[in-house]
Amino acid sequence: MDTPIADFVRSYASSGSARFHMPGHKGKGPLGCEVLDITEIAGADSLYEADGIIARSEENARSLFGTGRTLYSTEGSSLAIRAMLHLILQNRRPGTAPVILAARNVHKAFIYSAALLDFQPEWLWPEKDSGSLLGCSISPRGVAAAIDALPEPPAAVYITSPDYLGNLADIAAIARVVHERGCMLAVDNAHGAYLHFLETSLHPIDLGADICCDSAHKTLPVLTGGAYLHISKNAPESFGKNARQAMALFGSTSPSYLTMASLDACNAYLAGDYRQRLSETVKRLEELKEKLKGRGWGVEVSDPLRLVIAAPEGQRGHELAAQLRAEKIECEHADRDHLVLMFTPENSWEELAKLDKALGIAPAPPAEAKQLPLAKGERVMPVRRAMFSPQDTVPVTEALGEICGAPAVSCPPAVPIAVSGERIGPEALELFMHYGLDTVDIIKKK
């Protein structure tokens, strides 16, 4: 597969051209990558008006993922989330309220979008306690009941899958109940770009989602910020027609060519032996998980490229992460209850063996998961009004009864303890303490 962006950048870098254009480093600098960092010069195309090498590269990505349309983001899934929500609201039935039914474990970008686009989220709350705010268990039956309970169908149903603990929603079944009710399904698939390339695809678009975002940089060999906005072949025609304008509405006018070139080069990587290498990595990780279970570790069910370990009795995830760090092993995430490690085919056999040795035998059985309260705060004002109101930052011990200003979340994407415009209740205070959050932004009193 050709790589038009990467080829152009390399060709320009070796051309010897005098750079009387941005960026200011002129292709020179201490990092060594500056020579490949360019702007929209002649022939380089333009991300939000693409009709040249960027458009060709995006078409390569579209064909690899089998979508109706795929666009690049150099600002991660955060930009793609804002764009897809804008497209959804543009497409809603005339005269209907701007409401999106969302699983509560949303990324902050979703809540910020609610403020910017002035829509009101209706929440799908976890149907069972996962012992962590990082997950939000929802079922097709629960989604159907939530839609049916609303005065009118929402503009879309929005879910995060995989979540930060690697839990995968039953997207195929959820898509069916959503479509039966005349709604669209949007998925934050930031942690699952690789899912299309498994032996049996688990990618949201393949399972019936209308639109989704993938953070390529999270699970593929792409520079930080590289992401995709994927649109299904069955999505409304307006999605494909207006998608680039939606990205431009929220995106920087100076997108990184280094990031675009890495997305472009990734196409050739995916078109090569990636599927085989991915399959081998998944099998190696499955073997490691079984070994760890046999040695007493609490390995939890997760997506194929993630290892989630429940903290042993008497130890916190932070402490376990510190022990691994002393062995020169850095994890993705740790909190008091869990340790999360992410893998790709770029992790060597030697690295997996090093992790295996460093973990050794579990010092104790997994700690019993604490039942966490659901902080269903009373909605006092719309998200937009709360977000743009004057705010104070106060200790959580002084926040009881106050109205949340900026969303309070332990780690995105996760169930926010309080969302902008909600009154902070005693359950929220307990969760703040559990996750070690000391302050919260509240609406300033007049």
C-alpha positions as CSV (number, residue, x, y, z in Angstrom):
1,M,0.0,0.0,0.0
2,D,1.4,3.4,-0.9
3,T,2.2,6.1,1.7
4,P,1.7,9.4,-0.1
5,I,2.1,11.7,3.0
6,A,5.2,10.0,4.4
7,D,6.7,9.9,0.9
8,F,6.1,13.6,0.3
9,V,7.5,14.6,3.6
10,R,10.7,12.5,3.2
11,S,11.1,13.8,-0.4
12,Y,10.9,17.4,0.7
13,A,13.2,16.8,3.6
14,S,15.9,15.5,1.2
15,S,15.3,18.1,-1.5
16,G,17.6,20.8,0.0
17,S,14.9,23.4,-0.3
18,A,15.4,26.7,1.6
19,R,12.5,26.9,4.0
20,F,11.1,30.4,4.0
21,H,7.8,29.1,5.5
22,M,6.6,27.8,8.9
23,P,7.5,26.1,11.2
24,G,10.1,28.4,12.7
25,H,12.7,25.6,13.3
26,K,13.2,25.5,9.5
27,G,13.8,21.7,9.6
28,K,16.6,22.0,12.1
29,G,16.7,21.3,15.8
30,P,17.8,19.2,18.8
31,L,15.1,16.5,18.4
32,G,16.2,15.3,15.0
33,C,12.6,15.0,13.7
34,E,12.3,18.7,12.8
35,V,13.3,18.0,9.2
36,L,10.1,16.0,8.7
37,D,7.9,18.6,10.4
38,I,6.3,20.8,7.7
39,T,3.2,22.9,7.0
40,E,0.8,23.2,4.1
41,I,3.3,23.9,1.4
42,A,2.7,23.3,-2.3
43,G,1.9,19.6,-2.8
44,A,1.4,18.9,0.9
45,D,-2.5,19.1,0.7
46,S,-4.5,20.5,3.7
47,L,-6.2,18.3,6.3
48,Y,-9.6,20.0,6.4
49,E,-9.8,20.7,2.6
50,A,-8.0,17.5,1.5
51,D,-8.1,16.6,-2.2
52,G,-4.5,15.4,-2.7
53,I,-2.1,13.2,-0.7
54,I,-4.0,13.4,2.5
55,A,-7.3,12.4,0.8
56,R,-5.4,9.5,-0.9
57,S,-4.0,8.4,2.4
58,E,-7.4,8.6,4.1
59,E,-8.9,6.5,1.3
60,N,-6.2,3.9,2.1
61,A,-7.3,3.9,5.7
62,R,-11.0,3.7,4.7
63,S,-10.3,0.6,2.6
64,L,-8.3,-1.1,5.4
65,F,-11.1,-0.5,8.0
66,G,-13.9,-1.2,5.5
67,T,-15.8,1.9,6.4
68,G,-17.9,4.3,4.4
69,R,-15.5,7.1,5.2
70,T,-12.5,7.6,7.4
71,L,-10.9,10.9,8.3
72,Y,-7.7,11.7,10.2
73,S,-7.3,13.6,13.4
74,T,-4.0,14.9,14.7
75,E,-5.7,15.9,18.0
76,G,-6.7,12.4,19.2
77,S,-10.2,11.0,19.6
78,S,-11.1,14.2,21.5
79,L,-11.4,16.1,18.2
80,A,-13.3,13.1,16.6
81,I,-15.7,13.0,19.5
82,R,-16.6,16.6,19.1
83,A,-17.1,16.2,15.4
84,M,-19.2,13.1,15.6
85,L,-21.5,14.6,18.2
86,H,-21.9,17.7,16.0
87,L,-22.8,15.5,13.0
88,I,-25.3,13.6,15.1
89,L,-27.0,16.8,16.3
90,Q,-27.1,18.3,12.8
91,N,-28.9,15.1,11.7
92,R,-31.6,14.9,14.4
93,R,-35.2,15.0,13.5
94,P,-36.6,18.6,13.2
95,G,-38.3,19.8,16.3
96,T,-36.7,17.3,18.6
97,A,-34.6,18.2,21.6
98,P,-30.8,17.9,21.4
99,V,-30.6,14.9,23.7
100,I,-28.0,12.1,23.6
101,L,-28.4,9.0,25.7
102,A,-24.9,8.1,26.9
103,A,-23.3,5.4,29.1
104,R,-22.1,7.4,32.1
105,N,-18.4,6.4,31.7
106,V,-17.7,9.1,29.1
107,H,-14.4,10.9,28.4
108,K,-14.2,14.5,29.4
109,A,-14.3,15.5,25.7
110,F,-18.0,14.3,25.7
111,I,-19.0,16.6,28.5
112,Y,-17.0,19.5,27.1
113,S,-18.9,18.9,23.8
114,A,-22.2,19.0,25.7
115,A,-21.2,22.5,26.8
116,L,-20.0,23.6,23.4
117,L,-22.8,22.1,21.4
118,D,-25.5,22.8,24.1
119,F,-27.0,19.4,24.3
120,Q,-28.2,17.5,27.3
121,P,-26.9,14.1,28.1
122,E,-29.3,11.5,29.5
123,W,-27.3,8.9,31.4
124,L,-27.1,5.1,31.1
125,W,-26.0,4.1,34.6
126,P,-24.1,0.9,35.3
127,E,-26.4,-2.0,35.6
128,K,-24.1,-3.8,38.1
129,D,-21.3,-2.6,40.3
130,S,-17.9,-3.2,38.7
131,G,-16.1,-2.0,41.8
132,S,-14.6,0.8,39.8
133,L,-15.6,4.0,38.1
134,L,-13.6,3.0,35.1
135,G,-16.3,0.6,33.9
136,C,-20.0,1.0,33.1
137,S,-21.8,-2.2,32.5
138,I,-24.8,-1.8,30.2
139,S,-26.9,-4.4,28.3
140,P,-29.0,-4.2,25.2
141,R,-32.2,-4.7,27.3
142,G,-31.1,-1.8,29.5
143,V,-30.4,0.5,26.5
144,A,-33.8,-0.4,25.0
145,A,-35.6,0.4,28.3
146,A,-33.8,3.7,28.7
147,I,-34.7,4.8,25.1
148,D,-38.3,3.8,25.7
149,A,-38.5,5.7,28.9
150,L,-37.6,9.0,27.2
151,P,-40.4,11.4,26.0
152,E,-39.0,11.0,22.4
153,P,-36.1,9.0,21.0
154,P,-32.7,10.7,21.5
155,A,-30.5,12.0,18.7
156,A,-28.2,9.0,19.4
157,V,-27.0,6.5,21.9
158,Y,-23.4,6.9,22.8
159,I,-21.2,4.3,24.5
160,T,-17.5,3.8,25.4
161,S,-16.2,0.4,24.4
162,P,-13.6,-0.8,25.3
163,D,-13.6,1.0,28.6
164,Y,-10.4,1.7,30.5
165,L,-10.5,-1.7,32.1
166,G,-10.9,-3.4,28.7
167,N,-14.6,-4.3,29.1
168,L,-16.3,-4.7,25.7
169,A,-20.0,-3.9,25.3
170,D,-22.3,-6.1,23.2
171,I,-22.2,-3.6,20.4
172,A,-24.0,-5.8,17.8
173,A,-27.0,-6.4,20.1
174,I,-27.0,-2.8,21.3
175,A,-26.9,-1.6,17.6
176,R,-29.9,-3.7,16.8
177,V,-32.1,-2.3,19.6
178,V,-31.0,1.2,18.9
179,H,-31.7,1.0,15.2
180,E,-35.1,-0.7,15.9
181,R,-36.0,2.5,17.7
182,G,-35.0,4.8,14.9
183,C,-31.8,6.0,16.7
184,M,-28.1,6.0,15.8
185,L,-25.3,4.4,17.7
186,A,-22.0,6.3,18.3
187,V,-19.1,4.6,19.9
188,D,-16.0,6.0,21.6
189,N,-13.6,3.2,20.5
190,A,-10.5,5.2,21.4
191,H,-8.9,2.1,23.0
192,G,-9.8,-0.3,20.2
193,A,-8.4,0.7,16.8
194,Y,-6.8,-2.8,16.5
195,L,-10.1,-4.6,16.9
196,H,-10.9,-4.6,13.2
197,F,-7.8,-6.7,12.5
198,L,-8.5,-9.6,14.9
199,E,-9.3,-13.0,13.4
200,T,-13.0,-12.1,14.0
201,S,-13.4,-8.4,14.0
202,L,-14.8,-6.7,17.1
203,H,-14.6,-3.2,15.7
204,P,-17.7,-1.1,16.3
205,I,-18.3,-0.2,12.7
206,D,-18.2,-3.9,11.8
207,L,-20.7,-4.6,14.6
208,G,-23.3,-2.1,13.5
209,A,-22.2,1.3,14.9
210,D,-23.0,4.3,12.7
211,I,-20.0,6.4,13.7
212,C,-17.0,6.0,16.0
213,C,-13.6,7.3,16.8
214,D,-10.4,5.3,17.2
215,S,-7.2,6.6,18.8
216,A,-4.7,5.1,16.5
217,H,-1.9,6.2,18.8
218,K,-3.2,4.1,21.7
219,T,-2.9,0.6,20.1
220,L,-1.2,1.1,16.7
221,P,2.3,2.4,15.9
222,V,1.2,6.0,15.4
223,L,2.5,9.2,17.0
224,T,0.6,10.6,19.9
225,G,-2.5,12.5,18.7
226,G,-3.1,10.3,15.7
227,A,-6.7,9.2,15.5
228,Y,-9.6,8.3,13.1
229,L,-13.2,9.4,12.7
230,H,-14.9,6.4,11.1
231,I,-18.3,6.6,9.4
232,S,-20.3,3.5,8.5
233,K,-21.5,2.8,5.0
234,N,-25.0,2.8,6.5
235,A,-24.8,6.1,8.2
236,P,-26.8,9.1,7.0
237,E,-25.4,10.6,3.8
238,S,-25.0,14.0,5.6
239,F,-22.3,12.4,7.9
240,G,-19.9,11.8,5.0
241,K,-20.9,15.1,3.3
242,N,-20.3,17.2,6.4
243,A,-17.6,15.3,8.2
244,R,-14.6,17.3,7.1
245,Q,-16.3,20.6,8.0
246,A,-17.2,19.2,11.4
247,M,-13.6,18.3,12.0
248,A,-12.5,21.8,10.9
249,L,-15.0,23.4,13.2
250,F,-13.1,22.1,16.3
251,G,-9.6,21.3,15.0
252,S,-6.5,23.3,14.9
253,T,-5.6,25.0,11.7
254,S,-2.0,23.8,12.2
255,P,-2.4,20.0,12.2
256,S,0.9,18.1,12.8
257,Y,2.4,16.6,9.6
258,L,4.5,14.3,11.7
259,T,1.4,12.8,13.1
260,M,-0.3,12.7,9.7
261,A,2.8,11.0,8.2
262,S,2.7,8.4,11.0
263,L,-1.0,7.7,10.3
264,D,-0.1,7.3,6.6
265,A,2.8,5.0,7.3
266,C,0.6,2.9,9.6
267,N,-1.6,2.1,6.5
268,A,1.3,0.2,5.0
269,Y,2.0,-1.5,8.4
270,L,-1.6,-2.6,8.6
271,A,-1.7,-3.9,5.0
272,G,1.4,-6.0,5.7
273,D,1.7,-8.9,8.2
274,Y,0.0,-7.0,11.0
275,R,-2.9,-9.4,11.3
276,Q,-0.5,-12.4,11.8
277,R,1.6,-10.4,14.3
278,L,-1.5,-9.3,16.2
279,S,-2.8,-12.9,16.4
280,E,0.6,-14.0,17.8
281,T,0.6,-11.2,20.4
282,V,-2.9,-12.0,21.5
283,K,-2.0,-15.7,22.0
284,R,1.2,-14.8,23.9
285,L,-0.8,-12.5,26.2
286,E,-3.5,-15.2,26.8
287,E,-0.7,-17.6,27.8
288,L,0.8,-15.0,30.2
289,K,-2.6,-14.3,31.7
290,E,-3.1,-18.0,32.4
291,K,0.3,-18.3,34.0
292,L,-0.4,-15.3,36.2
293,K,-3.8,-16.8,37.3
294,G,-2.0,-20.0,38.2
295,R,0.3,-18.0,40.5
296,G,-2.6,-16.4,42.3
297,W,-3.0,-13.1,40.5
298,G,-6.5,-11.6,40.0
299,V,-6.5,-11.3,36.2
300,E,-9.8,-9.8,35.1
301,V,-11.6,-10.2,31.8
302,S,-10.6,-7.6,29.3
303,D,-10.1,-6.9,25.6
304,P,-7.4,-9.0,23.9
305,L,-4.5,-6.5,24.2
306,R,-4.9,-5.5,27.9
307,L,-3.8,-7.1,31.2
308,V,-5.9,-5.9,34.1
309,I,-4.9,-7.1,37.6
310,A,-6.9,-6.6,40.7
311,A,-4.8,-5.4,43.5
312,P,-3.9,-8.1,46.0
313,E,-5.3,-8.0,49.5
314,G,-3.3,-5.5,51.6
315,Q,-1.8,-3.8,48.6
316,R,-2.9,-1.0,46.3
317,G,-2.5,-0.9,42.5
318,H,-0.3,2.2,42.9
319,E,2.1,0.2,45.1
320,L,2.2,-2.7,42.6
321,A,2.9,-0.2,39.8
322,A,5.8,1.3,41.8
323,Q,7.3,-2.2,42.3
324,L,7.2,-2.8,38.5
325,R,8.7,0.7,37.9
326,A,11.6,-0.3,40.1
327,E,12.1,-3.2,37.6
328,K,12.0,-0.7,34.7
329,I,8.4,-1.7,33.7
330,E,5.9,1.1,33.2
331,C,2.2,0.4,33.3
332,E,-0.7,2.2,31.6
333,H,-2.7,3.0,34.7
334,A,-2.8,2.2,38.4
335,D,-5.3,3.2,41.1
336,R,-6.0,1.8,44.5
337,D,-7.9,-1.2,43.0
338,H,-6.3,-2.1,39.7
339,L,-3.2,-2.2,37.6
340,V,-3.7,-1.9,33.8
341,L,-1.0,-2.8,31.2
342,M,-1.5,-2.4,27.4
343,F,0.3,-4.5,24.8
344,T,0.8,-4.4,21.0
345,P,2.9,-6.5,18.6
346,E,5.7,-3.9,19.3
347,N,6.2,-5.4,22.7
348,S,8.9,-8.1,22.4
349,W,8.9,-11.6,23.8
350,E,11.7,-10.4,26.1
351,E,9.5,-7.7,27.5
352,L,6.7,-10.1,28.3
353,A,9.2,-12.5,29.9
354,K,10.5,-9.5,32.0
355,L,7.0,-8.7,33.2
356,D,6.3,-12.3,34.0
357,K,9.4,-12.6,36.1
358,A,8.8,-9.2,37.8
359,L,5.3,-10.2,38.9
360,G,6.3,-13.6,40.1
361,I,3.9,-15.2,42.6
362,A,1.0,-13.1,43.9
363,P,1.7,-12.0,47.5
364,A,-1.9,-12.5,48.5
365,P,-5.3,-13.3,46.9
366,P,-7.1,-10.4,45.1
367,A,-8.7,-7.9,47.4
368,E,-12.4,-8.1,47.7
369,A,-13.9,-5.5,45.4
370,K,-15.5,-2.6,47.4
371,Q,-19.1,-1.9,46.5
372,L,-19.0,1.7,45.3
373,P,-22.0,4.0,45.6
374,L,-23.6,5.6,42.5
375,A,-23.5,9.3,42.8
376,K,-26.6,10.2,40.9
377,G,-26.5,13.9,41.6
378,E,-29.6,16.0,41.1
379,R,-29.4,18.0,37.8
380,V,-29.8,21.6,38.8
381,M,-28.8,23.4,35.6
382,P,-27.8,22.4,32.0
383,V,-24.2,21.4,31.3
384,R,-23.5,24.4,29.2
385,R,-24.7,27.0,31.7
386,A,-22.8,25.3,34.5
387,M,-19.6,24.9,32.5
388,F,-19.5,28.6,31.5
389,S,-20.6,29.9,35.0
390,P,-18.0,31.5,37.3
391,Q,-16.4,28.8,39.4
392,D,-14.4,28.2,42.6
393,T,-12.1,25.3,43.4
394,V,-12.8,24.0,46.9
395,P,-11.8,21.1,49.1
396,V,-14.1,18.2,48.6
397,T,-14.9,18.3,52.3
398,E,-16.6,21.7,51.6
399,A,-18.5,20.6,48.5
400,L,-21.5,18.9,49.9
401,G,-24.7,20.5,48.4
402,E,-22.7,22.6,46.0
403,I,-23.3,22.6,42.2
404,C,-20.5,21.0,40.1
405,G,-18.8,23.3,37.7
406,A,-16.2,21.4,35.7
407,P,-16.7,17.6,35.5
408,A,-15.1,15.6,38.3
409,V,-13.7,12.3,37.1
410,S,-10.9,10.0,38.4
411,C,-9.4,9.0,35.1
412,P,-10.8,9.5,31.6
413,P,-12.7,7.7,30.3
414,A,-14.5,6.9,33.5
415,V,-17.9,7.5,35.3
416,P,-17.7,11.1,36.4
417,I,-18.3,11.4,40.1
418,A,-20.2,14.6,39.3
419,V,-21.1,16.3,36.0
420,S,-21.4,20.0,35.4
421,G,-24.7,21.2,36.7
422,E,-25.3,18.4,39.2
423,R,-25.6,18.9,42.9
424,I,-22.8,17.2,44.9
425,G,-24.3,14.7,47.3
426,P,-22.8,12.4,50.1
427,E,-22.3,9.6,47.6
428,A,-20.0,11.8,45.6
429,L,-18.0,12.8,48.6
430,E,-17.4,9.1,49.4
431,L,-16.2,8.5,45.9
432,F,-13.9,11.6,46.0
433,M,-12.3,10.1,49.1
434,H,-12.0,6.6,47.6
435,Y,-10.1,7.9,44.6
436,G,-8.0,10.4,46.4
437,L,-9.5,13.5,44.8
438,D,-8.9,16.5,47.1
439,T,-10.6,19.4,45.3
440,V,-13.6,20.0,43.0
441,D,-14.8,22.9,40.9
442,I,-18.1,24.3,42.0
443,I,-20.4,27.1,40.7
444,K,-19.3,30.3,42.5
445,K,-21.9,31.7,44.9
446,K,-23.1,35.2,44.2
